[in-house]
Amino acid sequence: MASGKEPVKDETYTEINAYLQELVNGSDYANIRDRLSAKSISDIECQIFEINNSAEPWKLVKTAAEILRSEFKLDYDDLVFEGGWMDHLPKMVARNYLLRHFLELGNGLEGSNKRLFDATLNTAADDYTGFVDLIVIKIQTLGEVRHYEFLEEDLPKVELYLTAILLLMEYCKDMLDMSSTLRPSLFQMRNRRMEGRIRGVIEMSLFRRECPAITDLLAKVSQAVTDITNDESLRELQMARNERYKQSKMRLYRYTIRCTEDLNIQLEACDPYDFTHRADLKKQLEQVQIFQRSFDKDR
């Protein structure tokens, strides 16, 4: 989609921009899921198309995508360096979700003469897990400062942290595809590690203390991690990425297969009493097999 050219800001552009600004900037932790529901997305499409009935639908979608890409400072670097990113995470999620939706919508419409894309979305899933890591650090730091005994004034912060983690986990999965820099298997592993890190701190800091809201949120995080770990669609996506990687490296992959076969033949033909030679062949075979297994994880 991005060509490096400044989009033409006509009346249609201005109206769509005003609508999307209100939609994205009005997103928060309480309404984000309603705003990104299937019904809401359908209403958003209708609203965009009604802004200019005489324009081609593909051009309207392209304009909406250009606005979502260029008119918002909601990338990872923007949020981290400007500060206050905890409050802006729902806006980032909404912008990325809508941008991806309009790109896919535009590419599926009749009359589209140029494919829409945005390479920055490839790192969105990585950005989400990066923010999760920052939130985990906030929880750990708060626990250390309070000597692992949260004060009453800390509880709303912890609730917000867990709510943000749930939001990022949920919509991170939506940003995973064949082009994302984050591997599905790594996404699953990071979530399991994250849960263990925050659970220990929170349970220690709430020892013998009733806090139903935090307990409920922590249970939801655990359930979300379990669902992500057992998600068959993520496994299928990882397998598809692995297969694509193998195909791109097929010549090298076939060479490892031939090496494995050749070493197995040499091992069978080797004098059973020549322990040094047999040990050397086994070590070579083991190294080849280790290298061969590296093709089974997406790079």
Summary of the structure (lengths in Angstrom):
residues: 299
radius of gyration: 25.1
end to end distance: 25.5
largest distance: 86.3
contacts: 841
relative contact order: 0.08
helix: 76%
strand: 0%
